[in-house]
Amino acid sequence: MIYTLLLALLAPSPDPLPPPNVLMIVADDLGWRDIDASIPTPTIDELGRRGITFASTYSNPNCSPSRYTMLFGRYSRRDGIGSLVQPQGSNPEDKNPSSPFDRLSIATLFKGKGYRTAAFGKWHVSNGHNNGLTIEAPRMHGFDTYRAGSITGFGSTGSYSVWTEVNDGVQALSFDYNTTVITDKTIDWWTGTKGPKFAYVAYNAPHAPFHRPPSSLLPFGYSIPNTTRGFYEAMTVALDTELARLLMSIDYSKTLVLFVSDNGTPAPAAAADQDPSKIKGSVYDGGVRVPMIAVGAGVHWSGVECDAVVNTTDFMATFAQLLHVKLALPKGYGLDSRSFADCFLDPFQPRNARRWVFSEIFSPNGDPFGTKGTRRRMIRNSTHKLMRNGNAERFFDMVNDPGETTPLGSGAGQAVLDIRDELRRQLAEIERVGCPTCP
């Protein structure tokens, strides 16, 4: 069914160059400020030196909505996903939706061009309401295989060393370290798969539960403070170690590597200079601005930053451009994606740069207008940001006040107020998008 739909949605254009293999790596709860010199991450640092760092990439404030945007190129409100999707919702008001199986995913996009596709690790955008097919959701959405999988996160459902592993619809208890298992399964598939391939590798690290990772994954002599932040940083270092092993298996001349995270730093692991109210779960930059790096085939610059604002919905349009595919979607389908592939050629003046990005969190799921719970959203351009918590509004100058400490008032000057009014208009347009799949 899903492949028939794909062929109906895609209209190919001539291929001037063969598209690359694509390795998309997603970290969990790694904020943009957590990639710095205080944490030894030589692998991620080397990616930045070899490629382009996207300095203004924005996600949603927590896991499920962000992953939905990455996988489907749509604002998660379109399918009623505003907060965490769990196998069984604990909130009686929570409609706990999943992404319908007829949605165009990045996997079906690649399959339409003859790629082999695989997903590894955390999924977190499906629940048990899909006819009991939760563990098959990645394959139902176009991935040929789904390995080392965890449908949601850990927390009460397990740990990094005792967890339920999903491999192509089969569940079994695993006692091996999760970050290592994801790496092993990805390497096995990548090196054993011929022809063009796309892998979506979604690590759980450094998301809670916070712990001491195996010493074999840490530099000799690395000291772990007995604090939540200390464990979080050690988990990040261990992830970086396994990324080095994974990247040894790829050929950069034929492969585009994208590294990104799903949202900002979790409050329990906040650094000493971070405000816990302005990180994960919030629409402050600490909650929604994430690291992203592109390196490898098709990336013509190294060691530079691209300041163009990017949203995690934008992978769909970017991959379509790389695959030389023109998306021909049904009227009213709703795609919120804009390609950032031009940044690979000119990171300083990309032709198709966004004018603004949008992010939100709402609860319960299925209520994007916040009639029964909470609702926080933001919209920003390259210089200013408009935030709303319920109906309360704040407006910030992100150039001169990147910490978002001093909201601008009516005396900001007419040119600045014109920017505010334009962001208000754009936000109103987005908020007209309802939730067609909500009950």
KOLGUKOL-187197 format. One record per residue (C-alpha): residue number from 1; residue in three letters; x negated, z negated, y negated. Coordinates in steps of 0.25 Angstrom, whole numbers, plus 2048, in hexadecimal, padded with zeros to 3 digits. Each point is the difference from the previous one (the first is absolute). Layout:
N
(marmi NUM,ALA,(X,Z,Y))
...
//
This chain:
439
(marmi 1,MET,(800,800,800))
(marmi 2,ILE,(7F5,7FC,7F6))
(marmi 3,TYR,(7F8,80C,802))
(marmi 4,THR,(80C,80A,7FE))
(marmi 5,LEU,(803,7F9,7F3))
(marmi 6,LEU,(7F1,801,7FC))
(marmi 7,LEU,(800,80F,802))
(marmi 8,ALA,(80D,801,7F8))
(marmi 9,LEU,(7F9,7F8,7F4))
(marmi 10,LEU,(7F3,807,7FF))
(marmi 11,ALA,(7FD,80E,7FB))
(marmi 12,PRO,(7F1,803,802))
(marmi 13,SER,(7F7,807,7F6))
(marmi 14,PRO,(7F3,808,803))
(marmi 15,ASP,(7F5,7F8,804))
(marmi 16,PRO,(7F3,803,7F7))
(marmi 17,LEU,(7F8,7F5,807))
(marmi 18,PRO,(802,7F9,80D))
(marmi 19,PRO,(806,7F2,7FE))
(marmi 20,PRO,(7F7,7F4,804))
(marmi 21,ASN,(802,7F6,80A))
(marmi 22,VAL,(806,7F3,7F9))
(marmi 23,LEU,(7FD,7F2,803))
(marmi 24,MET,(809,7F7,7F7))
(marmi 25,ILE,(7FC,7F1,801))
(marmi 26,VAL,(809,7F5,7FB))
(marmi 27,ALA,(7FB,7F2,7FD))
(marmi 28,ASP,(80B,7F4,800))
(marmi 29,ASP,(800,7F7,7F4))
(marmi 30,LEU,(7F3,805,7FA))
(marmi 31,GLY,(801,7FF,7F1))
(marmi 32,TRP,(7F8,80A,7F7))
(marmi 33,ARG,(7F8,7F4,7FA))
(marmi 34,ASP,(7FC,7FC,80F))
(marmi 35,ILE,(7F7,80B,800))
(marmi 36,ASP,(7F4,7FB,7F8))
(marmi 37,ALA,(7F2,7FB,801))
(marmi 38,SER,(803,7F2,804))
(marmi 39,ILE,(805,805,80E))
(marmi 40,PRO,(7F7,808,808))
(marmi 41,THR,(807,80D,804))
(marmi 42,PRO,(7F5,80A,801))
(marmi 43,THR,(809,80A,808))
(marmi 44,ILE,(80B,800,7F5))
(marmi 45,ASP,(7F5,800,7F5))
(marmi 46,GLU,(7F9,80D,807))
(marmi 47,LEU,(80E,807,800))
(marmi 48,GLY,(800,7FE,7F1))
(marmi 49,ARG,(7F2,805,7FE))
(marmi 50,ARG,(803,80C,808))
(marmi 51,GLY,(80E,804,7FB))
(marmi 52,ILE,(80A,7FD,7F5))
(marmi 53,THR,(806,7F3,7FD))
(marmi 54,PHE,(80E,800,7FA))
(marmi 55,ALA,(801,7F5,7F6))
(marmi 56,SER,(80E,800,7FD))
(marmi 57,THR,(808,800,80E))
(marmi 58,TYR,(80D,7F9,801))
(marmi 59,SER,(808,7FB,80C))
(marmi 60,ASN,(80C,7F7,801))
(marmi 61,PRO,(7FE,7F1,800))
(marmi 62,ASN,(800,7FE,80F))
(marmi 63,CYS,(7FF,806,80E))
(marmi 64,SER,(80C,808,804))
(marmi 65,PRO,(804,807,7F3))
(marmi 66,SER,(7F2,804,7FE))
(marmi 67,ARG,(7FE,806,80E))
(marmi 68,TYR,(80D,807,7FF))
(marmi 69,THR,(7FB,807,7F3))
(marmi 70,MET,(7F3,804,807))
(marmi 71,LEU,(807,806,80C))
(marmi 72,PHE,(80C,807,7FA))
(marmi 73,GLY,(7FC,803,7F2))
(marmi 74,ARG,(80D,7F9,7FA))
(marmi 75,TYR,(803,7F4,7F8))
(marmi 76,SER,(804,7F6,80B))
(marmi 77,ARG,(80D,7FC,7F9))
(marmi 78,ARG,(805,80E,804))
(marmi 79,ASP,(802,7FA,80E))
(marmi 80,GLY,(803,7F1,7FB))
(marmi 81,ILE,(7F2,7FB,804))
(marmi 82,GLY,(7FC,7F6,7F5))
(marmi 83,SER,(7F9,7F5,807))
(marmi 84,LEU,(7FB,7FD,80E))
(marmi 85,VAL,(807,807,80C))
(marmi 86,GLN,(800,7F7,80C))
(marmi 87,PRO,(806,803,80E))
(marmi 88,GLN,(80B,7F6,7FD))
(marmi 89,GLY,(803,7FC,7F2))
(marmi 90,SER,(801,7F1,7FD))
(marmi 91,ASN,(808,802,7F3))
(marmi 92,PRO,(80E,802,804))
(marmi 93,GLU,(801,809,7F3))
(marmi 94,ASP,(7F4,809,805))
(marmi 95,LYS,(805,80D,805))
(marmi 96,ASN,(7F2,802,805))
(marmi 97,PRO,(800,80F,800))
(marmi 98,SER,(7F6,809,807))
(marmi 99,SER,(7FB,80E,7FC))
(marmi 100,PRO,(80A,80A,806))
(marmi 101,PHE,(7FA,809,80B))
(marmi 102,ASP,(803,80D,7F8))
(marmi 103,ARG,(7F7,7FC,7F5))
(marmi 104,LEU,(7F4,809,7FD))
(marmi 105,SER,(7F4,7F8,803))
(marmi 106,ILE,(7F1,803,7FE))
(marmi 107,ALA,(7FF,802,80F))
(marmi 108,THR,(80B,80A,801))
(marmi 109,LEU,(7F9,807,7F4))
(marmi 110,PHE,(7F3,801,808))
(marmi 111,LYS,(807,804,80D))
(marmi 112,GLY,(806,80C,7F9))
(marmi 113,LYS,(7F2,805,7FE))
(marmi 114,GLY,(7FC,7FE,80E))
(marmi 115,TYR,(7F8,7F3,7FE))
(marmi 116,ARG,(800,7F5,80B))
(marmi 117,THR,(805,7F3,7FA))
(marmi 118,ALA,(7FD,7F2,803))
(marmi 119,ALA,(804,7F2,7FA))
(marmi 120,PHE,(7F8,7F3,803))
(marmi 121,GLY,(803,7F2,7FC))
(marmi 122,LYS,(80B,7FA,7F7))
(marmi 123,TRP,(80D,808,7FE))
(marmi 124,HIS,(80A,7F6,7F9))
(marmi 125,VAL,(80A,80A,7FB))
(marmi 126,SER,(80A,800,80C))
(marmi 127,ASN,(809,7F5,807))
(marmi 128,GLY,(808,7FE,80C))
(marmi 129,HIS,(80C,807,7FA))
(marmi 130,ASN,(7FC,80E,804))
(marmi 131,ASN,(806,800,80E))
(marmi 132,GLY,(7F6,7F6,805))
(marmi 133,LEU,(7F5,80A,7FE))
(marmi 134,THR,(7F7,7F8,7F6))
(marmi 135,ILE,(7F3,801,808))
(marmi 136,GLU,(802,80F,801))
(marmi 137,ALA,(803,802,7F1))
(marmi 138,PRO,(7F2,806,7FD))
(marmi 139,ARG,(802,80B,80B))
(marmi 140,MET,(80E,802,7FB))
(marmi 141,HIS,(7FA,803,7F3))
(marmi 142,GLY,(7F7,80B,804))
(marmi 143,PHE,(7F3,7F9,805))
(marmi 144,ASP,(7FC,805,80E))
(marmi 145,THR,(7FA,7F2,803))
(marmi 146,TYR,(801,7F2,7FB))
(marmi 147,ARG,(7F6,7F6,805))
(marmi 148,ALA,(7FA,7F2,7FE))
(marmi 149,GLY,(80E,7FF,7F9))
(marmi 150,SER,(807,7F4,7FA))
(marmi 151,ILE,(80D,803,7FB))
(marmi 152,THR,(800,7F5,7F5))
(marmi 153,GLY,(7F5,7F7,7FD))
(marmi 154,PHE,(7FB,7F3,807))
(marmi 155,GLY,(803,7F3,7FA))
(marmi 156,SER,(80B,7F9,809))
(marmi 157,THR,(7FF,80C,80A))
(marmi 158,GLY,(7F1,7FE,803))
(marmi 159,SER,(7F2,800,7FB))
(marmi 160,TYR,(7F4,80A,800))
(marmi 161,SER,(7FC,7FB,80D))
(marmi 162,VAL,(80D,7FE,807))
(marmi 163,TRP,(80A,80B,7FD))
(marmi 164,THR,(80A,80A,806))
(marmi 165,GLU,(7FA,80D,800))
(marmi 166,VAL,(808,80D,801))
(marmi 167,ASN,(7FA,80D,806))
(marmi 168,ASP,(809,80C,800))
(marmi 169,GLY,(80D,7F7,803))
(marmi 170,VAL,(7F9,7F6,809))
(marmi 171,GLN,(7FF,7F2,7FC))
(marmi 172,ALA,(7F5,7F6,805))
(marmi 173,LEU,(7FA,7F3,7FC))
(marmi 174,SER,(7F2,803,7FA))
(marmi 175,PHE,(7F5,7F5,7FF))
(marmi 176,ASP,(7F6,809,7F9))
(marmi 177,TYR,(7FD,800,7F2))
(marmi 178,ASN,(80A,808,7F8))
(marmi 179,THR,(7F7,807,7F6))
(marmi 180,THR,(7F7,804,80C))
(marmi 181,VAL,(80B,805,809))
(marmi 182,ILE,(805,809,7F4))
(marmi 183,THR,(7F2,806,7FE))
(marmi 184,ASP,(7FE,802,80F))
(marmi 185,LYS,(80D,807,802))
(marmi 186,THR,(7FE,809,7F4))
(marmi 187,ILE,(7F2,804,804))
(marmi 188,ASP,(804,803,80E))
(marmi 189,TRP,(80C,809,7FB))
(marmi 190,TRP,(7F8,807,7F5))
(marmi 191,THR,(7F4,803,808))
(marmi 192,GLY,(808,805,80C))
(marmi 193,THR,(80A,809,7F8))
(marmi 194,LYS,(7FD,80E,7FE))
(marmi 195,GLY,(804,809,7F4))
(marmi 196,PRO,(806,7FC,7F3))
(marmi 197,LYS,(804,7F1,7FF))
(marmi 198,PHE,(806,7F5,7F8))
(marmi 199,ALA,(7FF,7F1,802))
(marmi 200,TYR,(807,7F5,7F9))
(marmi 201,VAL,(7F8,7F4,802))
(marmi 202,ALA,(807,7F3,7FB))
(marmi 203,TYR,(7F8,7F4,802))
(marmi 204,ASN,(807,7F2,7FF))
(marmi 205,ALA,(7F3,7FA,7F9))
(marmi 206,PRO,(7FE,7F9,7F7))
(marmi 207,HIS,(80F,7FB,801))
(marmi 208,ALA,(804,7F2,805))
(marmi 209,PRO,(7FE,7F9,809))
(marmi 210,PHE,(7F3,7FC,7F9))
(marmi 211,HIS,(7F5,7FD,80A))
(marmi 212,ARG,(7F1,801,804))
(marmi 213,PRO,(7FE,80E,805))
(marmi 214,PRO,(7F6,802,80C))
(marmi 215,SER,(7F1,7FD,7FB))
(marmi 216,SER,(7FC,80D,806))
(marmi 217,LEU,(808,807,7F5))
(marmi 218,LEU,(7F9,7F9,7F5))
(marmi 219,PRO,(7F2,801,7FA))
(marmi 220,PHE,(7F5,7F7,805))
(marmi 221,GLY,(801,7F3,7F9))
(marmi 222,TYR,(80D,803,7F9))
(marmi 223,SER,(806,7F2,7FC))
(marmi 224,ILE,(80F,7FE,801))
(marmi 225,PRO,(806,7F6,7F6))
(marmi 226,ASN,(80A,7F7,807))
(marmi 227,THR,(80B,805,7F7))
(marmi 228,THR,(80B,80B,800))
(marmi 229,ARG,(7F9,808,7F6))
(marmi 230,GLY,(7F3,7FF,809))
(marmi 231,PHE,(807,805,80D))
(marmi 232,TYR,(807,80B,7F8))
(marmi 233,GLU,(7F2,805,7FB))
(marmi 234,ALA,(7FA,7FF,80E))
(marmi 235,MET,(80C,808,806))
(marmi 236,THR,(7FD,80B,7F5))
(marmi 237,VAL,(7F1,800,804))
(marmi 238,ALA,(804,801,80F))
(marmi 239,LEU,(809,80C,7FC))
(marmi 240,ASP,(7F5,806,7F9))
(marmi 241,THR,(7F7,7FF,80C))
(marmi 242,GLU,(80A,807,809))
(marmi 243,LEU,(803,80B,7F5))
(marmi 244,ALA,(7F1,803,802))
(marmi 245,ARG,(801,802,80F))
(marmi 246,LEU,(80D,808,7FE))
(marmi 247,LEU,(7FA,809,7F5))
(marmi 248,MET,(7F4,803,809))
(marmi 249,SER,(809,808,809))
(marmi 250,ILE,(805,80A,7F5))
(marmi 251,ASP,(7F9,80D,7FA))
(marmi 252,TYR,(802,7FF,7F1))
(marmi 253,SER,(7FE,80F,7FE))
(marmi 254,LYS,(80D,802,808))
(marmi 255,THR,(807,7F3,7FD))
(marmi 256,LEU,(807,7FA,7F4))
(marmi 257,VAL,(800,7F1,800))
(marmi 258,LEU,(809,7F8,7F7))
(marmi 259,PHE,(7FF,7F1,7FF))
(marmi 260,VAL,(80C,7F8,7FA))
(marmi 261,SER,(807,7F3,800))
(marmi 262,ASP,(80E,7FD,800))
(marmi 263,ASN,(801,7F5,7F6))
(marmi 264,GLY,(7F8,7F5,7F8))
(marmi 265,THR,(7FA,7F3,804))
(marmi 266,PRO,(809,7F6,807))
(marmi 267,ALA,(802,7F3,7F8))
(marmi 268,PRO,(7FA,7F7,80A))
(marmi 269,ALA,(7F3,808,800))
(marmi 270,ALA,(7FF,801,7F1))
(marmi 271,ALA,(7F2,800,7FA))
(marmi 272,ALA,(7FD,7F5,7F6))
(marmi 273,ASP,(802,808,7F4))
(marmi 274,GLN,(80D,806,805))
(marmi 275,ASP,(80E,7FC,7FC))
(marmi 276,PRO,(808,7FE,80D))
(marmi 277,SER,(80D,804,7F9))
(marmi 278,LYS,(7FA,80E,7FC))
(marmi 279,ILE,(7FC,805,80D))
(marmi 280,LYS,(807,804,80D))
(marmi 281,GLY,(80F,7FF,7FF))
(marmi 282,SER,(7FF,803,7F1))
(marmi 283,VAL,(800,80D,7F8))
(marmi 284,TYR,(7F4,7FB,7F8))
(marmi 285,ASP,(7F4,809,802))
(marmi 286,GLY,(7FB,7F5,80A))
(marmi 287,GLY,(80C,803,809))
(marmi 288,VAL,(801,80F,7FF))
(marmi 289,ARG,(7F3,806,7FC))
(marmi 290,VAL,(7F8,803,80D))
(marmi 291,PRO,(7F2,806,803))
(marmi 292,MET,(800,80F,804))
(marmi 293,ILE,(7F4,809,804))
(marmi 294,ALA,(7FF,80E,804))
(marmi 295,VAL,(7F4,806,806))
(marmi 296,GLY,(7FC,80C,809))
(marmi 297,ALA,(805,80E,802))
(marmi 298,GLY,(806,805,7F3))
(marmi 299,VAL,(7FB,7F5,7F7))
(marmi 300,HIS,(7F6,807,7F7))
(marmi 301,TRP,(7FB,7F3,7F8))
(marmi 302,SER,(7F9,7F4,804))
(marmi 303,GLY,(7FE,7F2,7FA))
(marmi 304,VAL,(80B,803,7F5))
(marmi 305,GLU,(80D,7FA,7FC))
(marmi 306,CYS,(80D,807,7FE))
(marmi 307,ASP,(809,7F9,7F6))
(marmi 308,ALA,(80C,808,803))
(marmi 309,VAL,(80C,7F7,803))
(marmi 310,VAL,(804,801,80F))
(marmi 311,ASN,(80C,7FB,808))
(marmi 312,THR,(7FF,7FD,80F))
(marmi 313,THR,(80C,80A,801))
(marmi 314,ASP,(7F6,80B,7FC))
(marmi 315,PHE,(7F9,802,80E))
(marmi 316,MET,(80C,809,805))
(marmi 317,ALA,(7FE,80A,7F4))
(marmi 318,THR,(7F1,7FF,801))
(marmi 319,PHE,(7FF,803,80F))
(marmi 320,ALA,(80A,80C,7FE))
(marmi 321,GLN,(7F7,806,7F5))
(marmi 322,LEU,(7F4,7FE,80A))
(marmi 323,LEU,(807,807,80B))
(marmi 324,HIS,(805,80B,7F7))
(marmi 325,VAL,(80E,7FD,803))
(marmi 326,LYS,(80C,801,7F6))
(marmi 327,LEU,(80A,7F6,802))
(marmi 328,ALA,(80E,806,800))
(marmi 329,LEU,(809,7F3,802))
(marmi 330,PRO,(80F,800,800))
(marmi 331,LYS,(807,7FE,7F3))
(marmi 332,GLY,(801,7F1,7FD))
(marmi 333,TYR,(7F6,7FC,80A))
(marmi 334,GLY,(7F8,7F8,7F6))
(marmi 335,LEU,(7F1,801,800))
(marmi 336,ASP,(7F8,7F8,7F6))
(marmi 337,SER,(7F2,805,804))
(marmi 338,ARG,(7F6,807,7F7))
(marmi 339,SER,(7F3,806,805))
(marmi 340,PHE,(7F3,7FA,7FB))
(marmi 341,ALA,(7F8,80A,808))
(marmi 342,ASP,(7FB,806,7F2))
(marmi 343,CYS,(7F8,7F4,7FE))
(marmi 344,PHE,(7F7,804,80C))
(marmi 345,LEU,(7FC,80C,7F7))
(marmi 346,ASP,(800,7FA,7F2))
(marmi 347,PRO,(802,7F1,800))
(marmi 348,PHE,(7FF,800,7F1))
(marmi 349,GLN,(80B,80A,7FC))
(marmi 350,PRO,(809,801,80C))
(marmi 351,ARG,(80B,80B,7FE))
(marmi 352,ASN,(80B,7F9,806))
(marmi 353,ALA,(7FE,7F2,7FC))
(marmi 354,ARG,(80C,7F6,800))
(marmi 355,ARG,(805,7FC,7F2))
(marmi 356,TRP,(805,7F2,806))
(marmi 357,VAL,(801,7F8,80D))
(marmi 358,PHE,(80B,7F7,805))
(marmi 359,SER,(800,7F4,809))
(marmi 360,GLU,(80B,7F6,804))
(marmi 361,ILE,(803,7F5,809))
(marmi 362,PHE,(80F,7FB,803))
(marmi 363,SER,(807,7F7,80A))
(marmi 364,PRO,(808,800,809))
(marmi 365,ASN,(7FD,80E,805))
(marmi 366,GLY,(80B,80A,7FE))
(marmi 367,ASP,(803,7FB,7F2))
(marmi 368,PRO,(7F7,808,7F7))
(marmi 369,PHE,(808,7FC,7F4))
(marmi 370,GLY,(7FD,7F1,802))
(marmi 371,THR,(80F,7FC,800))
(marmi 372,LYS,(7FE,7F5,80B))
(marmi 373,GLY,(7F1,7FC,7FE))
(marmi 374,THR,(7F3,803,7F9))
(marmi 375,ARG,(7FC,80C,7F9))
(marmi 376,ARG,(7F2,803,7F9))
(marmi 377,ARG,(7FB,80E,7FC))
(marmi 378,MET,(7F6,806,7F7))
(marmi 379,ILE,(7FD,80E,7FA))
(marmi 380,ARG,(7F3,803,7F9))
(marmi 381,ASN,(7F8,80C,7FB))
(marmi 382,SER,(7F1,800,7FD))
(marmi 383,THR,(801,7F7,7F5))
(marmi 384,HIS,(80C,7F7,800))
(marmi 385,LYS,(809,7F9,80A))
(marmi 386,LEU,(80F,7FC,800))
(marmi 387,MET,(804,7F4,809))
(marmi 388,ARG,(80E,7FB,804))
(marmi 389,ASN,(803,7F4,808))
(marmi 390,GLY,(80F,800,801))
(marmi 391,ASN,(804,804,7F2))
(marmi 392,ALA,(7F4,7F9,7F9))
(marmi 393,GLU,(7F6,80A,7FA))
(marmi 394,ARG,(7F2,800,7FD))
(marmi 395,PHE,(7F7,80B,7FA))
(marmi 396,PHE,(7F1,800,801))
(marmi 397,ASP,(7F4,808,7FA))
(marmi 398,MET,(7F8,802,80C))
(marmi 399,VAL,(7F4,805,7F9))
(marmi 400,ASN,(7FE,7F4,7F7))
(marmi 401,ASP,(807,7F6,809))
(marmi 402,PRO,(7FD,803,80E))
(marmi 403,GLY,(803,7F2,805))
(marmi 404,GLU,(80E,802,7FB))
(marmi 405,THR,(800,7F3,7F8))
(marmi 406,THR,(806,803,7F3))
(marmi 407,PRO,(80D,808,800))
(marmi 408,LEU,(802,80A,7F4))
(marmi 409,GLY,(80C,7FD,7F7))
(marmi 410,SER,(808,808,7F6))
(marmi 411,GLY,(7F4,800,7F6))
(marmi 412,ALA,(7F7,808,809))
(marmi 413,GLY,(801,80D,7F7))
(marmi 414,GLN,(809,80C,801))
(marmi 415,ALA,(7F7,808,809))
(marmi 416,VAL,(7FF,7F5,80A))
(marmi 417,LEU,(80F,7FD,800))
(marmi 418,ASP,(802,80F,802))
(marmi 419,ILE,(7F8,7FF,80D))
(marmi 420,ARG,(808,7F4,804))
(marmi 421,ASP,(80D,807,7FE))
(marmi 422,GLU,(7FB,80C,808))
(marmi 423,LEU,(7FD,7F7,80B))
(marmi 424,ARG,(80E,7FA,7FF))
(marmi 425,ARG,(806,80D,801))
(marmi 426,GLN,(7F7,804,80C))
(marmi 427,LEU,(804,7F2,807))
(marmi 428,ALA,(80F,803,7FE))
(marmi 429,GLU,(7FE,80D,807))
(marmi 430,ILE,(7FA,7FA,80C))
(marmi 431,GLU,(80A,7F5,800))
(marmi 432,ARG,(80B,80A,802))
(marmi 433,VAL,(7FA,803,80E))
(marmi 434,GLY,(80A,7F9,809))
(marmi 435,CYS,(7FE,7FD,80E))
(marmi 436,PRO,(808,80B,808))
(marmi 437,THR,(7FC,7F9,80E))
(marmi 438,CYS,(804,7F2,7FC))
(marmi 439,PRO,(80D,7FB,806))
//
